[in-house]
Amino acid sequence: METFRNLVVTIVVLFMSIPGLHAQDKFTVIKVTGNIVIKRTGSPLDIGTAFNQDENLSFNNSASRAAVINPQRGRYLLTADNAADFRSSKSEFLPPANKISSRGIGLILSVNDLKNYFEGSFVILDEIKIKLDPQIFPMNEKKYFYIRYNYKNETINKKLGFSNDTLIISRNELFTIDGKQIPNPEISEMKLMYMEEGLNYVSTPICSFTPVFPDEQELKKEVGIILKQTSSRTFKDKLNEVSAFITEFYGKPDLDNLKNWLSSNFSPEELN
């Protein structure tokens, strides 16, 4: 009898020690908006929190949501509406790669292309470079783009830089007024304008858009969790995951802008 009991204990210990067995049900929080609490402990979910998939969660309101991730199961956008499905599901959560979208790369050929490019919440990380057809959008000292926005009841016009056929939008330069850098203000709308100087000044509005300037230190922590949890995947998979997360919580990023930001903030070992 004693021998049988010892055998059972040994099997249980071995079963419990199998790598990844319980990790498959453990998710790590990437980001939370609102307030979500683990009912069992009363502890709120926060960036980096690891919790079991079968935990009962309390959402303070319908807008509360959390991006969570598991190395084997993938990323999941957790809300009050899908919490029950999340607890019971044993399937993978990674979205298909062909459903992940960023702002397109390539040559902008028309005003409509440019409007579509800026459409929606426009995420700016450091510096964005946009190639334009020089026949449609010539850029020189007399013809150029600028951004218009309101700051403290004052209209600010910021001329945008360019290099040949490439328009450059620099986060820092947008917020430099009279030679002084201002903190990222809450600006709900910016307007892209095209200026043609000559005998008469002709200023043409191209489009309005909602600028989004993520806190880059916070974003780096969030993306760091994604990269750590997807360390065994390819760079393309990691890029898709990061792009999808940013789109869900901030706005649609420019793919080249995102790649440059990743290479500036993470090591090759973390990305590849």
N, C-alpha and C positions, 0 to 999 in steps of 0.2 A: 504493500500500500504506500509506504514511504517512498519507494522507488518510483511508483507511478506519479505521486504528487510532485516529486522533484522533476520528473520528465515534463509534466504539464507546465511547471514554472519556467523551465528552460525554454520550452517552445514559445510561451508568452513573451518572455524577455527577448528572444530572437525576433519574434514578430514585431514587437514594439521598436526594435532597433533598426528595422529595414529602412535605409535612407529614402527619403522622399515620400514614405507611406502616408504620414500625416501632413506633410508639407503640401500635398495636393489639395487639402481643404483649408489651408491657411492663406489669407489674402493680406496684402499690404496696401495701405492708403497712400494714394498719390496726391490727392487734393480733395478738400471738402469745402462746399459752400453751404451756409446755414449751419444747423446744429443736428448732429446724429449721435445718439447715445447707445452704448451697449447696455441693454436692460439688466443683464446679470450682474454687472459691476458698477453701473452708473457712470462709467467713464466715457467721455466723448471721443469720437473718432477724430484723429488729427493726422497731419502728414507724417508718414513713417509708422503709424500704428499698424500692428499685425493682429489679426483677429480670425477666429474660426468662421468658416462659411455658414455654419448652422446657428450662429448667434442670432438672438432676437434683437432687433434694432428699433429704436424710437426716433422718429423724425419730427422735429419741432414744427415744421410746416411743409406744405406740398412742394415748395421750391428747393428744399434741402436736397443735396445730392453729393455723391462722392465718386471719384474715379479710383478704382481699386484694381490690383493686379496680382496674378499668381504665375510663377514661372512656367508651369505646365498648362494651366487653364487659360491664361491670357488676361486681357484687360476687360473690365466691366464698368459701365456707368450705372451706379446704384442709386435708385430713387425709392420713394415711398410706394410708388405704383408697382415696381418690379421686385421689391425686397423678398416677397414670398417665393417667387420664381427663382431668384438668386439662391436662396437657402436650399432649395430642393434639386436644383439642376446639377447634373454631373457631366454636362457637355463642355466643350471648349468655348470660350467667349471671344476669342480673337476675331475681329471683323475681317471679312475677306479683303485682300489687298486691293482688289479692283474697285472697292467702294471707298477707299481713302483718297481724298482729293486735296490738292494745294492749289494756290494760284499758279496758273500755267506759266511755263518757261518758253522762251522763243521770241520771235519778232512780233511786236505790236504793229498791225497793218492798217488800222482804221480808228476813228474816234470811238466807234462802237466797241471795238476790242479793248480800248483803254478804259471805257466806262465799265465794261464787264470785269476787267482786271481789278478795279478798285471797289467793285460792288460788295456791300455787306460790311462787316467789321474787319477793318484792315490792320493786321498785326505788323508792327514795325520793330525789328530787332536790329539794333545798331545801324546798319546801312543797307538800303535796297537799291539794286541796279536794274533798270528796265530798258531793254533794247527796243527802239522805235524805228519805224520806217522813215528815213530822212527825207523822202519825197513828200510824205504826209506831214511830218513833224520836224522841220528843219530847226536846229538849235545852234545859235550863235549869240553874239553880244546884243543883237537887235531882236532876236526871236528866241523866246525861252519860256519855260514853265515856272509858275510860282504857286505857293500854297497860301490860302487866306483863312484866317481863323480869328475868333474873338478871345481876348485875354484881359480880364479885369475891365470889361466894358470898352476896350480899345481894339480896333481892327488891326491885326498884324498881317503884313504881307511878306512872305519869305521866298526870295528867289531860289530856285532849286539849281543845284550844280549839274553839270553834264560833261561827258567826254565823248566827242564825236557823235555817234548815234545813240549813246547810252544816257538815260536820265538817272540822276542819283538823288535819293532821298535819305538824308542823314538825320537820325533821331536827335543828335546833339545840336545840329545846326538849326533844326526847326524851333528849338527852344532857347536860342541865343538871341536876346533882344538888346540892342544898343551895346553889343559887345559883352553882355553879361548872361551867364547861363542861369535859367530859371528852373525850379523843380518841375517835374512833369505835372502840368495842371490837368484838371478834369475838363477836357475839351470833348464835347459830344459830337462836334461836326467840324470837318475841314472841307475846303473847296479847292479843287485843282483848277487852275486857270492857265491860259496860254496867251502870252503877250507878244504883239508884233509892233515894234517901234518904227516910226517913219515920220512923214509929215503929220500924221495923226497917230495917236496911240490907240491900238485896237486890242482890247482885252476880251478874250472869249472864255466863258465858263465851260469847263469840260464835264465835271461831275462833282457831286458832294459825296462824302463817305464818312464813316465812323472810325476814327483812329483808335487803335488799342496799343498801349505801351506797357507790356507786362513788367512787373517788378522782376528784374533779371536775376537777382539773388534768389528770390523765391522760386522762379521758374527753373533755375539751375538745380535746386533741391528736388523739385518735382520730376524733372527729366532724369536726374541722377537715379531716382528710384526705378523709373522705367528701364533705364539701361542696365541697372544691376539685376532686375528681375527677368530681363531678356538677354542676359549675357551670352547664352549659347546660340542665339539666333544670328542671322546675317545682318549686315549693315542696312540692307534694304528693308528688312522686317522691322528693325529698330526705328528707322526713319519713318516708316508708315505708322508705327505705334505713337511716336512723338508727335507727328503731324496730326493724327486723329485726335489725340488728347488736347493739343493746343486749339484745334478747331472747335472741339466740344466746349472748352472753358473760356477761350479768349476770342477767337476769330480765325479766319482762314489765313495761314501764313504763305509767304512766297517761298517756294521750294529751295531756290538758290540761297536766299537770305537765311533760311533755316539751316541749310548745310554749313554755311560759313559760320553761323553762330555756334553750332555744335562743335565744329573743328577748333574754334577759339576757346571753348569752355570745357572740353573734355579731351582726354588723351586718346591716341589711336587705339590703345588696348581696350578702352571702354566702348569705342564705337565699332570696332571690327571684330 
